[in-house]
Amino acid sequence: MKHIGLIAEFNPLHTGHAYILQKTRDRYGSEAVITVIMSGAFVQRGEPALFDKFDRASFALTCGADTVFELPAAYALSHADDFASGAVRLAASLGIDTLVCGSEKGTGPEFMEIVKLWRTEKAQDLITAYTKKHIPYGTAVTTALSELDKQAALLLTTPNALLAFTYAKAVQKHSPSMHLDIVRRHMSDTALYTTGSSIRKAVTAGAPPDGYLPYIPPAIAAAVRELIRNGAYTDYGRYEELVLYRGRTAVPGRLKTVAAFAEGLNNRWHLVMSEASSLTEGLERLKTKRYMYSRLCRMAACTVLEIDRADMNEWLESGPAYGRLLGANKKGRTLLKKFRNGKTPQIITKTADAALTGTAAKMLALDIRAADIQHLCFHNKEARMGRTDYRQMPIIRDL
């Protein structure tokens, strides 16, 4: 039985995501098990997800996934390489043999060949030279590779191709036996597809649902409409206030020990956030060639969640300490039993029963804290309860 993995955020799950899930099912057949490794309460862009992780897991099951596992916040809030590393390591420990991702260009073997080129000493020297000029890493990679192999560089001209390249690096490093497969994204028809960002903006702006629901898969559209009607979604204005609060109250010495902070930025962060009237204003003032907007957003999340740098470094070194099950159907549960082996981490289905110690326990505590903060930021005060991870069990489907 093939065990297929997808790494996703589904923030929110839209027709483009449903397309990838359906194409994966078409390619591997009804007997294959599709497992999604999904960011939880916070996502890689450095902010809470629009909807609760269990709602998003339910949507994934409806749209074709068989199991959904949470990517711990330690990795979900890291830069692309560590995000991919954490997800691939978790996928490997769960027995996933094939990783699928969407890209407008390329094949799995082609991306693996580019990784081999990227690993050469000549390529690394060129990349280092460009990054020392404060050129963004992604641009440095494509520029360096274009000097060595123009055809390889052309393959990395879209954001999704760069993401596939990042997954290829993680696969080659952490799970060389895992197969990387590409589902070609053919989603240029704007009448059928849009971005998660545009949907989030429409929802949080209070736009009429009929304007964005056509981009939500029909099978989950009613459930999405109900979440929005009930205000069970993130109010990003509330989250920005939390970031500003932490920026004004956390002393620079404490910020220095927070994950992602380095080289004196803690002093400047405190000063700017103490003066800024909005998070956007603060981040714009902090943004430099060295500190890109996306990195600053993740730093902001680290301040709100109080992620210790020493803990983060240990998590990034050790890899995910557990598999947090968010949802599964009957086929997925059957495979989980079959693939349990010495490499499989503890599968957590009930938070209170998780038997973890040390930094592993801190990793889970961060996931719980992230969910609490996300719910605190929800639009409707009735949806802002805490400790939801202790009350919510995995979504179980009998189909």
One Martini backbone bead per residue (centre of mass of N, CA, C, O) as a GRO file, in nm:
protein
  399
    1MET     BB    1   0.093   0.038   0.026
    2LYS     BB    2   0.069   0.358  -0.037
    3HIS     BB    3   0.243   0.649   0.110
    4ILE     BB    4   0.128   0.976   0.101
    5GLY     BB    5   0.269   1.306   0.103
    6LEU     BB    6   0.167   1.631   0.235
    7ILE     BB    7   0.253   1.976   0.248
    8ALA     BB    8   0.067   2.211   0.456
    9GLU     BB    9  -0.185   2.479   0.547
   10PHE     BB   10  -0.468   2.557   0.467
   11ASN     BB   11  -0.497   2.914   0.438
   12PRO     BB   12  -0.717   2.814   0.313
   13LEU     BB   13  -0.896   2.574   0.173
   14HIS     BB   14  -0.885   2.544  -0.176
   15THR     BB   15  -0.912   2.469  -0.508
   16GLY     BB   16  -0.606   2.426  -0.540
   17HIS     BB   17  -0.580   2.206  -0.323
   18ALA     BB   18  -0.794   2.013  -0.437
   19TYR     BB   19  -0.639   1.957  -0.696
   20ILE     BB   20  -0.393   1.816  -0.569
   21LEU     BB   21  -0.549   1.592  -0.425
   22GLN     BB   22  -0.686   1.473  -0.679
   23LYS     BB   23  -0.428   1.415  -0.846
   24THR     BB   24  -0.308   1.223  -0.641
   25ARG     BB   25  -0.536   1.017  -0.648
   26ASP     BB   26  -0.524   0.957  -0.952
   27ARG     BB   27  -0.225   0.853  -0.950
   28TYR     BB   28  -0.253   0.633  -0.684
   29GLY     BB   29  -0.529   0.573  -0.592
   30SER     BB   30  -0.760   0.434  -0.363
   31GLU     BB   31  -0.539   0.266  -0.184
   32ALA     BB   32  -0.403   0.501  -0.109
   33VAL     BB   33  -0.237   0.700   0.134
   34ILE     BB   34  -0.315   1.030   0.255
   35THR     BB   35  -0.085   1.254   0.406
   36VAL     BB   36  -0.102   1.542   0.611
   37ILE     BB   37   0.126   1.807   0.674
   38MET     BB   38   0.018   2.054   0.911
   39SER     BB   39  -0.021   2.341   1.012
   40GLY     BB   40  -0.139   2.495   1.275
   41ALA     BB   41  -0.208   2.784   1.436
   42PHE     BB   42   0.055   2.850   1.286
   43VAL     BB   43   0.238   3.006   1.024
   44GLN     BB   44   0.508   3.082   0.813
   45ARG     BB   45   0.428   3.397   0.797
   46GLY     BB   46   0.376   3.480   1.114
   47GLU     BB   47   0.074   3.370   1.192
   48PRO     BB   48  -0.232   3.305   1.230
   49ALA     BB   49  -0.461   3.120   1.132
   50LEU     BB   50  -0.777   3.153   1.027
   51PHE     BB   51  -0.826   2.858   1.121
   52ASP     BB   52  -0.867   2.594   1.284
   53LYS     BB   53  -0.699   2.292   1.270
   54PHE     BB   54  -0.951   2.101   1.286
   55ASP     BB   55  -1.107   2.228   1.056
   56ARG     BB   56  -0.884   2.188   0.841
   57ALA     BB   57  -0.874   1.879   0.872
   58SER     BB   58  -1.165   1.828   0.788
   59PHE     BB   59  -1.134   1.945   0.504
   60ALA     BB   60  -0.914   1.746   0.409
   61LEU     BB   61  -1.084   1.489   0.435
   62THR     BB   62  -1.311   1.577   0.240
   63CYS     BB   63  -1.077   1.631  -0.004
   64GLY     BB   64  -0.884   1.330   0.040
   65ALA     BB   65  -0.774   1.272   0.302
   66ASP     BB   66  -0.670   1.029   0.562
   67THR     BB   67  -0.451   1.207   0.711
   68VAL     BB   68  -0.370   1.440   0.990
   69PHE     BB   69  -0.083   1.632   1.075
   70GLU     BB   70   0.102   1.819   1.292
   71LEU     BB   71   0.310   2.084   1.262
   72PRO     BB   72   0.508   2.207   1.459
   73ALA     BB   73   0.566   2.533   1.547
   74ALA     BB   74   0.876   2.525   1.531
   75TYR     BB   75   0.851   2.478   1.207
   76ALA     BB   76   0.621   2.666   1.105
   77LEU     BB   77   0.818   2.924   1.223
   78SER     BB   78   1.023   2.873   1.000
   79HIS     BB   79   1.219   2.865   0.767
   80ALA     BB   80   1.211   2.683   0.487
   81ASP     BB   81   1.423   2.463   0.562
   82ASP     BB   82   1.303   2.395   0.851
   83PHE     BB   83   1.023   2.334   0.763
   84ALA     BB   84   1.096   2.098   0.570
   85SER     BB   85   1.256   1.928   0.768
   86GLY     BB   86   1.030   1.873   0.973
   87ALA     BB   87   0.825   1.747   0.772
   88VAL     BB   88   1.003   1.516   0.658
   89ARG     BB   89   1.071   1.379   0.926
   90LEU     BB   90   0.781   1.315   0.997
   91ALA     BB   91   0.708   1.156   0.745
   92ALA     BB   92   0.920   0.933   0.780
   93SER     BB   93   0.820   0.836   1.070
   94LEU     BB   94   0.524   0.757   0.929
   95GLY     BB   95   0.596   0.600   0.642
   96ILE     BB   96   0.653   0.781   0.411
   97ASP     BB   97   0.741   0.727   0.053
   98THR     BB   98   0.580   0.984  -0.077
   99LEU     BB   99   0.632   1.311  -0.200
  100VAL     BB  100   0.400   1.573  -0.263
  101CYS     BB  101   0.406   1.850  -0.499
  102GLY     BB  102   0.347   2.168  -0.622
  103SER     BB  103   0.424   2.266  -0.972
  104GLU     BB  104   0.482   2.430  -1.273
  105LYS     BB  105   0.762   2.277  -1.257
  106GLY     BB  106   0.891   1.981  -1.303
  107THR     BB  107   1.054   1.710  -1.138
  108GLY     BB  108   1.174   1.519  -0.905
  109PRO     BB  109   1.452   1.446  -1.038
  110GLU     BB  110   1.525   1.738  -1.115
  111PHE     BB  111   1.541   1.848  -0.825
  112MET     BB  112   1.758   1.649  -0.726
  113GLU     BB  113   1.979   1.752  -0.923
  114ILE     BB  114   1.989   2.040  -0.814
  115VAL     BB  115   2.086   1.961  -0.535
  116LYS     BB  116   2.358   1.852  -0.623
  117LEU     BB  117   2.455   2.124  -0.729
  118TRP     BB  118   2.413   2.289  -0.466
  119ARG     BB  119   2.630   2.104  -0.297
  120THR     BB  120   2.852   2.224  -0.423
  121GLU     BB  121   3.120   2.418  -0.366
  122LYS     BB  122   3.073   2.629  -0.585
  123ALA     BB  123   2.781   2.701  -0.514
  124GLN     BB  124   2.830   2.781  -0.215
  125ASP     BB  125   3.022   3.014  -0.271
  126LEU     BB  126   2.825   3.185  -0.437
  127ILE     BB  127   2.599   3.210  -0.228
  128THR     BB  128   2.770   3.344  -0.008
  129ALA     BB  129   2.846   3.595  -0.172
  130TYR     BB  130   2.553   3.699  -0.205
  131THR     BB  131   2.461   3.707   0.099
  132LYS     BB  132   2.681   3.920   0.183
  133LYS     BB  133   2.501   4.133   0.002
  134HIS     BB  134   2.196   4.088   0.098
  135ILE     BB  135   2.078   3.863  -0.061
  136PRO     BB  136   1.838   3.674  -0.099
  137TYR     BB  137   1.851   3.342  -0.087
  138GLY     BB  138   1.680   3.265  -0.334
  139THR     BB  139   1.834   3.455  -0.527
  140ALA     BB  140   2.116   3.339  -0.475
  141VAL     BB  141   2.061   3.059  -0.586
  142THR     BB  142   1.965   3.126  -0.877
  143THR     BB  143   2.216   3.290  -0.952
  144ALA     BB  144   2.430   3.073  -0.904
  145LEU     BB  145   2.307   2.847  -1.086
  146SER     BB  146   2.312   3.013  -1.354
  147GLU     BB  147   2.631   2.996  -1.371
  148LEU     BB  148   2.621   2.666  -1.397
  149ASP     BB  149   2.291   2.627  -1.483
  150LYS     BB  150   2.045   2.759  -1.666
  151GLN     BB  151   1.828   2.534  -1.662
  152ALA     BB  152   1.805   2.509  -1.356
  153ALA     BB  153   1.723   2.803  -1.297
  154LEU     BB  154   1.456   2.802  -1.468
  155LEU     BB  155   1.310   2.601  -1.265
  156LEU     BB  156   1.322   2.856  -1.028
  157THR     BB  157   1.087   3.089  -1.123
  158THR     BB  158   0.895   2.982  -0.896
  159PRO     BB  159   0.776   2.952  -0.583
  160ASN     BB  160   0.697   2.645  -0.605
  161ALA     BB  161   0.975   2.553  -0.705
  162LEU     BB  162   1.132   2.641  -0.453
  163LEU     BB  163   0.976   2.453  -0.266
  164ALA     BB  164   1.054   2.188  -0.403
  165PHE     BB  165   1.357   2.228  -0.357
  166THR     BB  166   1.341   2.226  -0.048
  167TYR     BB  167   1.228   1.938  -0.027
  168ALA     BB  168   1.461   1.800  -0.172
  169LYS     BB  169   1.674   1.866   0.037
  170ALA     BB  170   1.534   1.720   0.277
  171VAL     BB  171   1.521   1.440   0.153
  172GLN     BB  172   1.827   1.398   0.097
  173LYS     BB  173   1.906   1.433   0.405
  174HIS     BB  174   1.662   1.256   0.573
  175SER     BB  175   1.519   1.073   0.305
  176PRO     BB  176   1.648   0.914   0.040
  177SER     BB  177   1.408   0.694  -0.009
  178MET     BB  178   1.232   0.912  -0.081
  179HIS     BB  179   0.985   1.016  -0.298
  180LEU     BB  180   0.962   1.270  -0.546
  181ASP     BB  181   0.662   1.442  -0.643
  182ILE     BB  182   0.491   1.609  -0.918
  183VAL     BB  183   0.227   1.840  -0.939
  184ARG     BB  184   0.088   2.009  -1.177
  185ARG     BB  185   0.016   2.347  -1.202
  186HIS     BB  186  -0.315   2.447  -1.356
  187MET     BB  187  -0.415   2.775  -1.231
  188SER     BB  188  -0.491   3.031  -1.438
  189ASP     BB  189  -0.791   3.027  -1.376
  190THR     BB  190  -0.960   3.286  -1.216
  191ALA     BB  191  -1.250   3.144  -1.199
  192LEU     BB  192  -1.125   2.894  -1.004
  193TYR     BB  193  -0.870   3.057  -0.884
  194THR     BB  194  -0.683   3.142  -0.585
  195THR     BB  195  -0.568   3.285  -0.298
  196GLY     BB  196  -0.535   3.276   0.037
  197SER     BB  197  -0.488   3.579   0.080
  198SER     BB  198  -0.752   3.682  -0.056
  199ILE     BB  199  -0.942   3.535   0.138
  200ARG     BB  200  -0.848   3.655   0.405
  201LYS     BB  201  -0.905   3.949   0.332
  202ALA     BB  202  -1.210   3.915   0.283
  203VAL     BB  203  -1.292   3.808   0.557
  204THR     BB  204  -1.161   4.037   0.744
  205ALA     BB  205  -1.329   4.269   0.578
  206GLY     BB  206  -1.636   4.162   0.535
  207ALA     BB  207  -1.699   4.027   0.286
  208PRO     BB  208  -1.892   3.880   0.081
  209PRO     BB  209  -1.905   3.540   0.041
  210ASP     BB  210  -1.974   3.531  -0.272
  211GLY     BB  211  -1.675   3.630  -0.352
  212TYR     BB  212  -1.510   3.349  -0.222
  213LEU     BB  213  -1.665   3.069  -0.228
  214PRO     BB  214  -1.589   2.975  -0.526
  215TYR     BB  215  -1.282   2.902  -0.395
  216ILE     BB  216  -1.437   2.683  -0.245
  217PRO     BB  217  -1.506   2.382  -0.194
  218PRO     BB  218  -1.821   2.258  -0.200
  219ALA     BB  219  -1.789   2.045   0.043
  220ILE     BB  220  -1.699   2.314   0.250
  221ALA     BB  221  -1.863   2.582   0.220
  222ALA     BB  222  -2.072   2.564   0.453
  223ALA     BB  223  -1.862   2.547   0.685
  224VAL     BB  224  -1.722   2.815   0.625
  225ARG     BB  225  -1.969   2.996   0.651
  226GLU     BB  226  -2.020   2.923   0.952
  227LEU     BB  227  -1.754   3.028   1.071
  228ILE     BB  228  -1.801   3.319   0.981
  229ARG     BB  229  -2.074   3.366   1.116
  230ASN     BB  230  -1.934   3.291   1.412
  231GLY     BB  231  -1.633   3.413   1.426
  232ALA     BB  232  -1.418   3.156   1.364
  233TYR     BB  233  -1.174   3.379   1.324
  234THR     BB  234  -0.911   3.571   1.256
  235ASP     BB  235  -0.812   3.876   1.405
  236TYR     BB  236  -0.544   4.066   1.303
  237GLY     BB  237  -0.574   4.309   1.490
  238ARG     BB  238  -0.540   4.157   1.757
  239TYR     BB  239  -0.262   4.041   1.698
  240GLU     BB  240  -0.109   4.310   1.662
  241GLU     BB  241  -0.150   4.400   1.958
  242LEU     BB  242   0.023   4.177   2.081
  243VAL     BB  243   0.288   4.257   1.948
  244LEU     BB  244   0.302   4.545   2.060
  245TYR     BB  245   0.293   4.467   2.356
  246ARG     BB  246   0.554   4.297   2.357
  247GLY     BB  247   0.739   4.526   2.248
  248ARG     BB  248   0.685   4.721   2.505
  249THR     BB  249   0.740   4.501   2.756
  250ALA     BB  250   0.987   4.371   2.644
  251VAL     BB  251   1.292   4.350   2.721
  252PRO     BB  252   1.582   4.342   2.550
  253GLY     BB  253   1.711   4.108   2.713
  254ARG     BB  254   1.478   3.909   2.649
  255LEU     BB  255   1.477   3.925   2.337
  256LYS     BB  256   1.766   3.798   2.302
  257THR     BB  257   1.632   3.494   2.376
  258VAL     BB  258   1.470   3.492   2.128
  259ALA     BB  259   1.377   3.358   1.864
  260ALA     BB  260   1.559   3.510   1.583
  261PHE     BB  261   1.735   3.679   1.755
  262ALA     BB  262   1.999   3.921   1.660
  263GLU     BB  263   2.240   4.157   1.656
  264GLY     BB  264   2.066   4.393   1.826
  265LEU     BB  265   1.756   4.393   1.744
  266ASN     BB  266   1.618   4.412   2.022
  267ASN     BB  267   1.649   4.718   2.063
  268ARG     BB  268   1.506   4.815   1.804
  269TRP     BB  269   1.241   4.670   1.845
  270HIS     BB  270   1.154   4.808   2.106
  271LEU     BB  271   1.157   5.095   1.998
  272VAL     BB  272   0.964   5.068   1.755
  273MET     BB  273   0.720   4.926   1.909
  274SER     BB  274   0.687   5.172   2.110
  275GLU     BB  275   0.605   5.379   1.860
  276ALA     BB  276   0.412   5.221   1.708
  277SER     BB  277   0.067   5.208   1.573
  278SER     BB  278   0.162   4.958   1.394
  279LEU     BB  279   0.283   4.676   1.262
  280THR     BB  280   0.344   4.773   0.979
  281GLU     BB  281   0.514   5.012   1.061
  282GLY     BB  282   0.727   4.857   1.223
  283LEU     BB  283   0.825   4.661   0.996
  284GLU     BB  284   0.911   4.880   0.794
  285ARG     BB  285   1.133   5.000   0.984
  286LEU     BB  286   1.291   4.712   1.014
  287LYS     BB  287   1.340   4.676   0.729
  288THR     BB  288   1.584   4.491   0.540
  289LYS     BB  289   1.802   4.310   0.363
  290ARG     BB  290   1.837   4.115   0.610
  291TYR     BB  291   1.531   4.191   0.710
  292MET     BB  292   1.272   4.052   0.613
  293TYR     BB  293   0.938   4.050   0.639
  294SER     BB  294   0.898   3.745   0.700
  295ARG     BB  295   1.102   3.730   0.932
  296LEU     BB  296   0.967   3.943   1.114
  297CYS     BB  297   0.700   3.790   1.150
  298ARG     BB  298   0.830   3.550   1.302
  299MET     BB  299   0.943   3.719   1.530
  300ALA     BB  300   0.674   3.818   1.635
  301ALA     BB  301   0.568   3.537   1.712
  302CYS     BB  302   0.797   3.476   1.917
  303THR     BB  303   0.711   3.695   2.120
  304VAL     BB  304   0.421   3.600   2.182
  305LEU     BB  305   0.520   3.285   2.240
  306GLU     BB  306   0.792   3.267   2.382
  307ILE     BB  307   1.053   3.165   2.220
  308ASP     BB  308   1.327   2.991   2.284
  309ARG     BB  309   1.630   2.959   2.140
  310ALA     BB  310   1.737   2.698   2.268
  311ASP     BB  311   1.491   2.527   2.205
  312MET     BB  312   1.483   2.570   1.900
  313ASN     BB  313   1.762   2.450   1.839
  314GLU     BB  314   1.693   2.167   1.944
  315TRP     BB  315   1.453   2.106   1.759
  316LEU     BB  316   1.606   2.140   1.486
  317GLU     BB  317   1.801   1.903   1.553
  318SER     BB  318   1.594   1.660   1.639
  319GLY     BB  319   1.307   1.691   1.574
  320PRO     BB  320   1.020   1.553   1.590
  321ALA     BB  321   0.864   1.402   1.890
  322TYR     BB  322   0.581   1.381   1.733
  323GLY     BB  323   0.241   1.274   1.642
  324ARG     BB  324  -0.024   1.490   1.568
  325LEU     BB  325  -0.347   1.406   1.556
  326LEU     BB  326  -0.627   1.554   1.370
  327GLY     BB  327  -0.701   1.323   1.145
  328ALA     BB  328  -0.918   1.038   1.032
  329ASN     BB  329  -0.976   0.758   0.860
  330LYS     BB  330  -1.002   0.429   0.821
  331LYS     BB  331  -0.755   0.395   0.636
  332GLY     BB  332  -0.556   0.561   0.805
  333ARG     BB  333  -0.570   0.388   1.067
  334THR     BB  334  -0.465   0.127   0.943
  335LEU     BB  335  -0.182   0.234   0.860
  336LEU     BB  336  -0.076   0.326   1.135
  337LYS     BB  337  -0.053   0.038   1.249
  338LYS     BB  338   0.141  -0.079   1.028
  339PHE     BB  339   0.379   0.160   1.064
  340ARG     BB  340   0.467   0.078   1.329
  341ASN     BB  341   0.786   0.164   1.476
  342GLY     BB  342   1.090   0.260   1.597
  343LYS     BB  343   1.056   0.550   1.435
  344THR     BB  344   0.796   0.609   1.554
  345PRO     BB  345   0.634   0.831   1.707
  346GLN     BB  346   0.439   0.955   1.914
  347ILE     BB  347   0.091   0.930   1.921
  348ILE     BB  348  -0.128   1.202   1.943
  349THR     BB  349  -0.479   1.223   2.067
  350LYS     BB  350  -0.431   1.309   2.378
  351THR     BB  351  -0.297   1.556   2.546
  352ALA     BB  352  -0.308   1.458   2.852
  353ASP     BB  353  -0.147   1.171   2.761
  354ALA     BB  354   0.122   1.288   2.708
  355ALA     BB  355   0.455   1.134   2.720
  356LEU     BB  356   0.657   1.398   2.804
  357THR     BB  357   0.989   1.544   2.803
  358GLY     BB  358   1.139   1.821   2.816
  359THR     BB  359   1.160   1.954   2.502
  360ALA     BB  360   0.913   1.794   2.409
  361ALA     BB  361   0.713   1.925   2.606
  362LYS     BB  362   0.768   2.214   2.500
  363MET     BB  363   0.667   2.166   2.214
  364LEU     BB  364   0.374   2.110   2.295
  365ALA     BB  365   0.327   2.371   2.458
  366LEU     BB  366   0.349   2.551   2.209
  367ASP     BB  367   0.104   2.443   2.056
  368ILE     BB  368  -0.099   2.518   2.276
  369ARG     BB  369  -0.033   2.822   2.289
  370ALA     BB  370  -0.098   2.885   1.995
  371ALA     BB  371  -0.399   2.813   2.014
  372ASP     BB  372  -0.471   3.016   2.235
  373ILE     BB  373  -0.390   3.270   2.076
  374GLN     BB  374  -0.567   3.234   1.834
  375HIS     BB  375  -0.841   3.235   1.990
  376LEU     BB  376  -0.800   3.520   2.114
  377CYS     BB  377  -0.818   3.639   1.797
  378PHE     BB  378  -1.098   3.606   1.752
  379HIS     BB  379  -1.377   3.768   1.649
  380ASN     BB  380  -1.543   3.604   1.851
  381LYS     BB  381  -1.571   3.589   2.191
  382GLU     BB  382  -1.699   3.293   2.198
  383ALA     BB  383  -1.412   3.178   2.048
  384ARG     BB  384  -1.181   3.252   2.295
  385MET     BB  385  -1.108   3.001   2.415
  386GLY     BB  386  -0.917   2.794   2.602
  387ARG     BB  387  -0.780   2.477   2.593
  388THR     BB  388  -0.865   2.318   2.324
  389ASP     BB  389  -0.659   2.075   2.317
  390TYR     BB  390  -0.809   1.928   2.568
  391ARG     BB  391  -1.102   1.892   2.409
  392GLN     BB  392  -0.989   1.807   2.130
  393MET     BB  393  -1.034   1.564   1.909
  394PRO     BB  394  -0.993   1.387   1.660
  395ILE     BB  395  -1.095   1.355   1.343
  396ILE     BB  396  -1.345   1.105   1.271
  397ARG     BB  397  -1.380   0.875   1.004
  398ASP     BB  398  -1.564   0.591   0.857
  399LEU     BB  399  -1.480   0.595   0.538
   0.00000   0.00000   0.00000
